[in-house]
Amino acid sequence: MNLLDQLDWSYWKRLNPREKRTLLSQLLLHFVNPLMKISDIELKDFDLFGIKCQTFQLMIDEEEFVFIPGNKDAILGWNLGTKGLSLLETAPSAQEITIPQELRGQYNFFDVDSLGELINDKTTSLRKVQIPPMFVQRHALPAGTNYLGVYDSVTGSFSGEADQFSSYEEEIKEVLSPNLTPEESMTWSFPKNVLKEDRWYIEMIPHSDSYYVFSHEKHTYTSLRKAIRKKNFDLLTEDQWEYVNGAGSRRLFRWGNDLNVMDPYRGKNVRKMMEQANMFGLFFETSMERFEITEDPGVLKLTNRKNNVGIPIVDFLPLASYYSNSTSMLHEEVLSPSDYLYRKAILIKI
């Protein structure tokens, strides 16, 4: 049996931990740049909505990656409308909704069958594809950035790449601890994010007083992809992105098909599943404020739509594993870290 056959998920999940470690050693030896630092290798069990995967989490040059087994017969896409979805409650009973201009007249938002047409139209077609095994970054990064660490705005402490952070420290402190008059301090609040082009970018960690800190270099899609490849990484294709997001399950969303986030009993659990690591240990942004770029500049995943319509299936559809974006991107557009994300991968191809 060749190496790729052993790395297929159908075979991988039958291996014991010792056999998996042997295969991982071969992959690190032959497919990862020997100049990269490999550390903190752990065999972990990931689980989301009944789909489980035991695989490796590791650090590559101080960034978190996971190994995702390949799948020779992955089924991707959606053509089922609302069949099998618990979406009946998404057909609103009142007129208190704001229908986007581009959707007006196309669908009856008060009819479940018409909502099914909307889902089919806004998702990729059903297809069978071959997905290679790969190492994939756990968290997508803001475009043009490299992760340095975490800065606590209250204590002023930093954990991470201290040498690089030291050259930005005073500038960041001035932004987050400005000298304010008593009147100004009454209205001042911590910024959600701050960019100093070609220097640094900071982004507030939700529900905390801390910030993620990144170095920043201005990039277009073309120059960013070139920089990624120079370090022996790749971006994910649309097929690969959809697979690592939802594992090819016949569910519209990676966490299942439940959108009752406002339900007093189920809502908290649904929101938890939306935001937790998926069945491969990856995290995906749920704010719907940024696109995630792919290997094809014409294909963006997620969305940067700011306004909700008031219909759960319309509002949350961009988080679906198979959501197809109508927005494209120009090769030479400068990528703002507050608008675009990117996720690095090492593809295992023989």
C-alpha positions as CSV (number, residue, x, y, z in Angstrom):
1,M,0.0,0.0,0.0
2,N,1.4,3.4,-1.0
3,L,1.7,6.4,1.3
4,L,-1.3,8.3,0.0
5,D,-3.6,5.2,0.5
6,Q,-2.5,5.1,4.2
7,L,-3.2,8.8,4.5
8,D,-6.8,8.5,3.3
9,W,-9.3,9.1,6.1
10,S,-11.0,5.8,5.6
11,Y,-7.7,4.0,6.3
12,W,-6.2,6.6,8.7
13,K,-9.0,6.2,11.3
14,R,-8.2,2.5,11.6
15,L,-4.6,3.0,12.5
16,N,-3.3,2.9,16.1
17,P,-1.4,5.9,17.6
18,R,2.0,4.3,17.0
19,E,1.2,3.7,13.3
20,K,0.0,7.3,12.9
21,R,3.1,8.7,14.5
22,T,5.3,6.7,12.1
23,L,3.4,8.1,9.1
24,L,3.6,11.6,10.5
25,S,7.4,11.3,10.9
26,Q,7.6,10.4,7.2
27,L,5.5,13.4,6.2
28,L,7.5,15.9,8.3
29,L,10.7,14.5,6.8
30,H,9.7,14.6,3.2
31,F,7.1,17.3,2.8
32,V,7.9,20.0,5.4
33,N,10.8,22.5,4.8
34,P,13.7,21.3,7.0
35,L,14.4,24.9,7.9
36,M,11.0,25.2,9.6
37,K,10.8,24.7,13.3
38,I,8.5,21.8,14.3
39,S,7.3,21.6,17.9
40,D,4.5,20.7,20.3
41,I,3.3,17.6,18.4
42,E,0.2,16.2,20.0
43,L,-2.2,13.4,19.0
44,K,-5.7,14.8,19.7
45,D,-9.3,13.8,19.3
46,F,-11.5,16.4,17.6
47,D,-15.3,16.0,17.5
48,L,-18.2,18.1,16.1
49,F,-21.8,17.0,15.8
50,G,-20.9,13.3,15.8
51,I,-18.0,13.5,13.3
52,K,-14.7,12.5,14.9
53,C,-11.1,12.7,13.8
54,Q,-8.0,11.6,15.8
55,T,-5.1,13.5,14.3
56,F,-2.0,15.6,15.1
57,Q,-1.9,19.2,16.2
58,L,1.6,20.8,15.9
59,M,3.4,24.0,15.7
60,I,5.2,25.0,12.5
61,D,7.3,28.0,12.9
62,E,5.4,28.9,16.1
63,E,2.0,28.7,14.3
64,E,-0.7,26.1,15.0
65,F,-1.4,23.5,12.3
66,V,-3.3,20.3,12.2
67,F,-2.8,17.3,9.9
68,I,-6.0,16.5,7.9
69,P,-6.2,13.0,6.2
70,G,-7.1,13.0,2.6
71,N,-10.3,11.7,1.1
72,K,-10.4,10.1,-2.4
73,D,-14.2,10.2,-2.6
74,A,-15.3,13.4,-0.9
75,I,-18.8,14.6,-1.7
76,L,-19.1,18.3,-1.6
77,G,-21.8,20.9,-2.5
78,W,-25.6,21.1,-1.9
79,N,-28.7,20.5,-4.0
80,L,-31.3,19.5,-1.4
81,G,-33.0,22.9,-0.7
82,T,-34.4,22.7,2.8
83,K,-34.7,18.9,2.7
84,G,-33.4,17.5,5.9
85,L,-32.9,20.9,7.5
86,S,-34.6,22.2,10.6
87,L,-35.3,25.5,8.9
88,L,-39.1,25.8,8.9
89,E,-38.8,28.5,11.6
90,T,-36.7,30.5,9.2
91,A,-39.7,31.4,7.0
92,P,-40.8,34.6,8.8
93,S,-44.4,35.2,9.7
94,A,-44.2,39.0,9.8
95,Q,-43.2,41.6,7.2
96,E,-40.5,43.1,9.6
97,I,-37.6,42.1,7.5
98,T,-35.2,44.0,5.2
99,I,-34.8,42.1,1.9
100,P,-31.5,42.9,0.2
101,Q,-31.8,44.8,-3.1
102,E,-30.1,42.0,-5.1
103,L,-32.6,39.4,-3.8
104,R,-35.9,41.4,-4.2
105,G,-38.3,39.7,-6.5
106,Q,-36.3,36.5,-6.9
107,Y,-37.6,34.6,-3.8
108,N,-40.6,34.4,-1.6
109,F,-39.1,34.7,1.8
110,F,-42.3,33.5,3.4
111,D,-42.3,30.2,1.6
112,V,-40.0,27.3,2.6
113,D,-39.8,25.9,-0.9
114,S,-38.6,29.3,-2.2
115,L,-36.1,29.5,0.6
116,G,-34.9,26.0,-0.6
117,E,-34.3,27.5,-4.1
118,L,-32.3,30.3,-2.5
119,I,-30.1,27.8,-0.6
120,N,-29.5,25.8,-3.8
121,D,-28.7,29.0,-5.8
122,K,-26.3,30.3,-3.1
123,T,-24.3,27.0,-2.6
124,T,-21.9,25.1,-4.8
125,S,-23.1,22.3,-6.9
126,L,-23.1,18.6,-5.7
127,R,-19.9,16.9,-6.8
128,K,-17.4,14.1,-5.9
129,V,-13.8,15.3,-5.6
130,Q,-10.4,14.0,-4.4
131,I,-8.9,15.8,-1.4
132,P,-5.2,15.4,-0.7
133,P,-3.9,15.0,2.8
134,M,-2.5,18.3,4.2
135,F,-1.3,20.3,7.1
136,V,-3.7,23.2,7.6
137,Q,-3.4,26.3,9.7
138,R,-5.9,26.2,12.6
139,H,-6.8,29.9,12.6
140,A,-7.0,32.0,9.4
141,L,-4.8,35.2,9.7
142,P,-5.7,38.7,8.7
143,A,-4.4,39.4,5.2
144,G,-0.9,40.7,5.0
145,T,-0.1,39.8,8.6
146,N,2.0,37.3,10.5
147,Y,1.1,36.4,14.1
148,L,3.3,37.6,16.9
149,G,1.4,37.1,20.1
150,V,-1.1,38.5,22.6
151,Y,-0.9,41.9,24.3
152,D,-2.8,42.6,27.5
153,S,-4.0,46.2,27.4
154,V,-4.6,46.4,31.2
155,T,-1.3,45.0,32.5
156,G,0.8,45.9,29.5
157,S,2.3,42.4,29.3
158,F,3.0,40.5,26.1
159,S,3.3,36.8,25.3
160,G,4.8,35.6,22.0
161,E,7.6,36.8,19.7
162,A,9.0,39.3,22.2
163,D,11.9,40.5,20.0
164,Q,9.7,41.5,17.1
165,F,7.0,43.0,19.4
166,S,9.6,45.2,21.1
167,S,10.1,47.3,18.0
168,Y,6.3,48.1,17.9
169,E,5.6,48.2,21.7
170,E,5.7,51.9,22.3
171,E,3.6,52.7,19.2
172,I,0.9,50.2,20.3
173,K,0.9,51.4,23.9
174,E,0.4,55.0,22.7
175,V,-2.7,53.8,20.7
176,L,-4.2,51.8,23.5
177,S,-3.2,54.1,26.4
178,P,-3.5,57.6,25.0
179,N,-3.2,60.7,27.1
180,L,-6.7,61.9,27.5
181,T,-8.4,64.9,29.2
182,P,-11.1,64.0,31.7
183,E,-13.7,64.9,29.1
184,E,-12.1,62.8,26.4
185,S,-11.9,59.8,28.7
186,M,-15.7,59.8,29.2
187,T,-16.2,58.9,25.5
188,W,-13.0,57.0,24.6
189,S,-13.2,53.3,24.2
190,F,-10.7,50.6,23.1
191,P,-10.6,50.2,19.3
192,K,-11.7,46.9,17.7
193,N,-8.6,46.9,15.5
194,V,-5.8,49.2,14.5
195,L,-3.5,49.0,11.4
196,K,-0.2,50.8,11.0
197,E,0.7,49.9,7.4
198,D,3.9,47.9,6.8
199,R,4.4,47.9,10.6
200,W,1.8,46.2,12.7
201,Y,-1.8,45.3,13.1
202,I,-3.7,44.6,16.4
203,E,-7.2,43.1,16.8
204,M,-9.2,42.9,20.0
205,I,-9.8,39.3,21.3
206,P,-13.6,39.0,21.9
207,H,-14.8,39.1,25.5
208,S,-11.4,40.2,26.8
209,D,-9.0,43.2,27.4
210,S,-6.3,41.7,25.2
211,Y,-5.3,42.0,21.6
212,Y,-3.8,39.7,19.0
213,V,-0.6,41.3,17.7
214,F,0.6,40.9,14.1
215,S,3.4,42.3,12.0
216,H,2.0,43.8,8.8
217,E,3.2,44.0,5.2
218,K,1.0,45.6,2.5
219,H,0.0,42.9,0.0
220,T,-2.2,42.4,-3.0
221,Y,-3.6,38.9,-3.7
222,T,-0.8,38.3,-6.2
223,S,2.0,39.3,-3.9
224,L,0.5,37.6,-0.8
225,R,0.2,34.3,-2.7
226,K,3.8,34.7,-3.9
227,A,5.0,35.3,-0.3
228,I,3.1,32.3,0.9
229,R,4.6,30.0,-1.7
230,K,8.1,31.3,-1.1
231,K,7.8,29.8,2.4
232,N,6.6,26.5,0.9
233,F,3.0,26.9,1.8
234,D,-0.2,27.0,-0.3
235,L,-3.6,28.5,-0.1
236,L,-6.6,26.1,-0.1
237,T,-8.7,25.6,-3.3
238,E,-12.5,26.0,-3.0
239,D,-12.8,22.2,-2.8
240,Q,-10.2,21.9,-0.1
241,W,-11.7,24.7,1.9
242,E,-15.2,23.3,1.8
243,Y,-13.8,19.9,2.9
244,V,-11.7,21.1,5.8
245,N,-14.7,23.2,6.9
246,G,-17.4,20.5,7.0
247,A,-15.6,17.2,6.2
248,G,-17.9,16.6,3.3
249,S,-20.9,15.9,5.5
250,R,-24.5,16.0,4.1
251,R,-25.2,18.9,6.5
252,L,-25.3,22.5,5.3
253,F,-23.3,23.8,8.3
254,R,-20.3,22.2,9.9
255,W,-22.2,22.1,13.3
256,G,-25.4,20.6,11.8
257,N,-28.5,22.3,10.5
258,D,-29.7,24.1,13.6
259,L,-30.0,27.9,13.5
260,N,-32.0,28.5,16.6
261,V,-29.4,30.8,18.1
262,M,-32.0,32.9,19.9
263,D,-33.8,29.9,21.5
264,P,-33.4,30.2,25.3
265,Y,-32.6,26.5,25.6
266,R,-30.8,25.4,22.4
267,G,-29.4,28.7,21.4
268,K,-26.4,28.7,23.7
269,N,-25.3,25.2,22.6
270,V,-25.8,26.1,18.9
271,R,-23.6,29.3,19.3
272,K,-21.0,27.2,21.1
273,M,-20.8,24.7,18.3
274,M,-20.6,27.5,15.7
275,E,-17.6,29.0,17.4
276,Q,-15.7,25.9,18.6
277,A,-13.0,24.0,16.7
278,N,-14.5,21.7,14.0
279,M,-14.1,18.0,13.5
280,F,-10.5,18.6,12.3
281,G,-9.6,21.1,15.0
282,L,-9.9,24.2,12.8
283,F,-11.5,27.5,13.7
284,F,-13.6,29.6,11.3
285,E,-14.7,33.2,11.8
286,T,-18.4,33.6,12.5
287,S,-18.6,37.4,12.6
288,M,-19.4,37.6,8.9
289,E,-17.3,40.7,8.6
290,R,-14.4,39.3,6.5
291,F,-13.8,37.1,3.5
292,E,-11.4,34.2,3.5
293,I,-9.4,34.0,0.3
294,T,-8.6,30.8,-1.6
295,E,-6.1,29.7,-4.2
296,D,-8.5,31.1,-6.9
297,P,-8.8,34.9,-6.5
298,G,-12.2,34.7,-8.0
299,V,-13.5,32.5,-5.2
300,L,-14.0,34.0,-1.7
301,K,-15.5,32.1,1.2
302,L,-17.5,33.5,4.1
303,T,-18.7,37.1,3.7
304,N,-18.2,40.7,4.8
305,R,-21.9,41.6,4.8
306,K,-22.6,43.9,7.7
307,N,-26.4,44.0,7.8
308,N,-28.7,41.3,8.9
309,V,-32.0,40.7,7.0
310,G,-33.9,39.2,9.9
311,I,-34.3,35.7,8.4
312,P,-31.9,33.2,10.0
313,I,-31.2,31.1,6.9
314,V,-30.4,34.2,4.8
315,D,-28.3,35.8,7.6
316,F,-26.3,32.7,8.4
317,L,-26.0,31.1,5.0
318,P,-22.5,32.6,4.4
319,L,-21.3,30.3,7.3
320,A,-22.4,27.2,5.4
321,S,-19.6,24.9,4.3
322,Y,-20.8,25.1,0.7
323,Y,-21.7,28.8,0.5
324,S,-20.9,30.2,-2.9
325,N,-19.9,33.9,-2.9
326,S,-21.0,36.2,-5.7
327,T,-18.2,38.6,-4.7
328,S,-14.8,38.4,-6.5
329,M,-11.5,40.1,-5.9
330,L,-9.1,41.9,-8.2
331,H,-5.6,40.5,-8.4
332,E,-4.0,43.9,-7.6
333,E,-6.4,45.0,-4.9
334,V,-4.6,45.9,-1.7
335,L,-5.9,43.5,0.9
336,S,-7.0,45.1,4.2
337,P,-6.6,42.8,7.2
338,S,-10.0,44.0,8.5
339,D,-11.6,42.7,5.3
340,Y,-9.7,39.6,4.3
341,L,-8.3,36.4,5.9
342,Y,-5.9,33.8,4.6
343,R,-5.1,30.3,5.8
344,K,-1.9,28.5,4.9
345,A,-1.5,24.8,4.1
346,I,1.1,22.2,3.1
347,L,-0.4,19.8,0.6
348,I,0.8,16.2,0.4
349,K,1.1,15.4,-3.3
350,I,3.1,12.5,-4.7
